[in-house]
């Protein structure tokens, strides 16, 4: 098993050492990456160079940290097709499966293979400018196109399956997966979508328009965002290049999972479609019992957001 930790936190480092010791005592070979080896200082672990090769052939990637650490680990695990399981040492840790106070029991269940694996939809993202490919990447949570200048909004046109949908002046847009519906898209006013519902989500950010609702479209659709060139050109009237000239600096930026940034020039086009590879997440809830994944996600919402459920009796208590 590969162990990935947020080495900037002492609790993550100490928890990683405990996990490595427990796995080693159970006769399981443990890997860590070169970038984390010095901070963890575990002689019993095999040091790997990093990247997808670190997870290739491993049974699991155990992640100790917050959602950011899990997203980093997903970049390693996704190409290798290795499931991830997170131990939350951050704030909310919505993607994490376990809490630190039950760490030993979590490891025992992993050693006994008492877990299930679920696929999480991803998105593949391509950015182009006049036919030139600027970036090709992917995201588990979301790809966002945002303004770079606080004092200026951006204008964009959204397209679905080759047909224009609307034009907005806004701070940006979020294109999210169901997994990402509880992340940036949620903060921008998007809906919470259960993971087993396959859909692409589109959420405008602070749009100056009467029609700018969050939308869910088919996972087979292709969503495109075009930065309107004329807007940037007219905004450049006070520069040395003169009115109508194309600014040399990026006026918008594309972020994928808040980790990978790409500057976008005026007129750039971003296409988002269902990812070719899913991310595999290991889950402990209901493992081996045929547990309802939808119910487990409901419980996760209640726990992570502290939702009030006092007074609930349930069907059985109500005599159904």
Residue pairs with C-beta under 8 A, 6 or more apart in sequence:
1 23
1 28
1 29
1 30
1 31
1 58
1 59
1 60
1 61
1 62
1 110
2 30
2 31
2 32
2 33
2 48
2 54
2 55
2 58
2 60
2 61
2 62
2 76
2 77
2 82
3 16
3 19
3 20
3 23
3 30
3 31
3 32
3 40
3 45
3 61
3 62
3 64
4 32
4 33
4 36
4 61
4 62
4 63
4 64
4 65
4 69
4 72
4 73
4 76
5 12
5 13
5 15
5 16
5 36
5 39
5 40
5 63
5 64
5 65
5 69
6 12
6 64
6 65
6 66
6 68
6 69
6 89
6 90
7 13
7 36
7 39
7 40
9 65
9 89
11 89
11 100
12 64
12 65
12 69
12 89
13 39
13 40
15 64
15 87
15 89
15 100
15 103
16 32
16 36
16 40
16 42
16 64
17 40
17 41
17 42
18 103
18 104
19 62
19 64
19 87
19 103
19 107
20 30
20 32
20 40
20 42
20 44
20 45
21 42
21 44
22 104
22 107
22 108
22 111
23 30
23 107
23 111
24 30
24 44
24 45
26 111
28 111
29 46
30 42
30 44
30 45
30 46
31 45
31 46
31 47
31 48
31 54
31 58
32 40
32 42
32 45
32 46
32 47
32 48
33 47
33 48
33 49
33 50
33 54
33 76
34 47
34 48
34 49
34 50
35 50
37 45
37 47
48 54
50 76
51 76
52 76
52 77
52 78
52 79
52 80
53 80
54 76
55 61
55 76
55 77
55 80
55 82
56 80
56 82
57 80
58 80
58 82
59 82
59 83
60 82
60 83
60 84
60 85
60 110
60 282
61 73
61 76
61 77
61 82
61 83
61 84
61 85
62 85
62 87
62 110
63 69
63 70
63 73
63 84
63 85
63 86
63 87
63 96
64 86
64 87
64 89
65 86
65 87
65 89
65 90
66 88
66 89
66 90
66 91
66 92
66 93
66 96
67 86
67 90
67 92
67 93
67 94
67 95
67 96
67 183
68 90
68 258
68 259
69 86
69 90
70 84
70 86
70 95
70 96
71 95
71 140
71 141
71 257
71 258
71 259
72 259
73 84
73 86
74 84
74 140
74 257
74 279
75 259
77 83
77 84
77 279
77 280
78 122
78 138
78 140
78 277
78 278
78 279
79 277
81 277
81 280
82 280
83 117
83 280
83 281
83 282
84 279
84 280
84 281
84 282
85 97
85 98
85 106
85 110
85 115
85 281
85 282
85 283
85 284
86 93
86 95
86 96
86 97
86 98
87 96
87 97
87 98
87 99
87 100
87 103
87 106
88 96
88 98
88 99
88 100
89 100
90 96
92 304
93 304
94 182
94 183
94 300
94 304
95 179
95 281
97 106
97 281
97 282
97 283
97 284
97 285
98 106
98 284
106 284
109 115
109 284
109 287
110 282
114 284
114 287
114 288
115 282
115 283
115 284
115 287
116 282
116 283
116 286
116 287
116 288
116 291
117 280
117 281
117 282
117 283
118 195
118 280
118 281
118 283
118 293
119 278
119 279
119 280
120 140
120 177
120 178
120 179
120 195
120 278
120 279
120 280
120 281
121 177
121 178
121 179
121 198
121 219
121 274
121 275
121 278
122 138
122 139
122 140
122 177
122 274
122 275
122 277
122 278
122 279
123 138
123 139
123 142
123 143
123 175
123 177
123 200
123 272
123 273
123 274
123 275
124 136
124 137
124 138
124 272
124 273
124 274
124 275
124 276
125 135
125 136
125 137
125 138
125 139
125 143
125 175
125 254
125 256
125 270
125 271
125 272
126 133
126 135
126 136
126 270
126 271
127 133
127 134
127 135
127 136
127 254
127 262
127 264
127 268
127 269
127 270
127 271
128 134
128 268
128 269
128 270
128 271
129 264
129 265
129 267
129 268
129 269
130 267
134 262
134 264
134 268
135 254
135 262
137 143
137 256
137 260
137 262
138 256
138 275
138 277
139 177
139 180
139 256
139 257
139 275
140 177
140 179
140 180
140 257
140 279
141 176
141 177
141 179
141 180
141 183
141 184
141 257
141 258
142 174
142 175
142 176
142 177
142 180
142 183
142 184
142 185
142 201
142 256
142 257
143 174
143 175
143 176
143 254
143 255
143 256
143 270
143 272
144 172
144 173
144 174
144 175
144 184
144 205
144 254
144 255
144 256
145 154
145 156
145 172
145 173
145 175
145 225
145 227
145 252
145 253
145 254
145 264
145 270
146 154
146 171
146 172
146 205
146 252
146 253
146 254
146 255
147 153
147 154
147 171
147 172
147 251
147 252
147 253
148 250
148 251
148 252
148 253
148 263
149 251
152 235
152 251
153 169
153 170
153 171
153 206
153 208
154 169
154 170
154 171
154 172
154 227
154 228
154 231
154 251
154 252
155 167
155 168
155 169
155 170
155 227
155 228
155 231
156 167
156 168
156 170
156 173
156 225
156 226
156 227
156 228
157 164
157 165
157 166
157 167
157 168
157 225
157 226
157 228
158 164
158 165
158 166
158 167
158 168
158 173
158 202
158 223
158 224
158 225
158 226
159 165
159 223
159 224
159 225
159 226
160 217
160 221
160 222
160 223
160 224
161 221
161 222
162 222
166 209
166 211
166 212
167 228
168 204
168 207
168 208
168 209
168 212
169 207
169 208
169 209
169 231
170 204
170 205
170 206
170 207
170 208
170 209
170 212
171 205
171 206
171 207
172 204
172 205
172 252
173 202
173 203
173 204
173 205
173 225
174 180
174 184
174 185
174 188
174 190
174 201
174 202
174 203
174 205
175 200
175 201
175 202
175 223
175 225
175 272
176 183
176 184
176 185
176 190
176 200
176 201
176 202
176 203
177 200
177 201
178 193
178 194
178 195
178 196
178 197
178 198
178 199
178 201
179 195
179 279
180 201
181 190
181 191
181 192
181 193
181 201
182 192
182 301
182 304
184 258
185 201
185 203
185 214
186 192
188 203
188 204
188 205
188 214
189 203
189 214
190 201
190 203
190 214
191 201
191 214
191 216
192 301
193 199
193 201
193 216
194 294
194 297
195 293
195 297
196 293
196 294
198 219
199 216
199 217
199 218
199 219
200 216
200 217
200 218
200 219
200 221
200 223
200 272
200 273
200 274
201 214
201 215
201 216
201 217
202 214
202 215
202 216
202 217
202 223
203 214
203 215
204 212
204 214
217 223
219 274
220 274
221 273
222 271
222 272
222 273
223 271
223 272
223 273
224 269
224 270
224 271
224 272
225 269
225 270
225 272
226 267
226 268
226 269
226 270
227 251
227 252
227 264
227 265
227 266
227 267
227 268
227 269
228 266
228 267
229 246
229 266
229 267
231 266
232 246
232 247
232 251
232 266
232 267
233 243
233 244
233 245
233 246
233 247
233 266
234 243
234 244
235 247
235 251
236 243
236 244
236 245
236 246
236 247
237 243
237 244
239 245
239 247
241 247
241 248
246 265
246 266
246 267
247 265
247 266
250 263
250 264
250 265
251 264
251 265
251 266
252 263
252 264
252 268
253 261
253 262
253 263
253 264
254 261
254 262
254 263
254 264
254 270
255 261
255 262
256 262
264 270
283 293
283 296
285 291
285 296
285 299
286 292
286 293
286 295
286 296
301 307
302 309
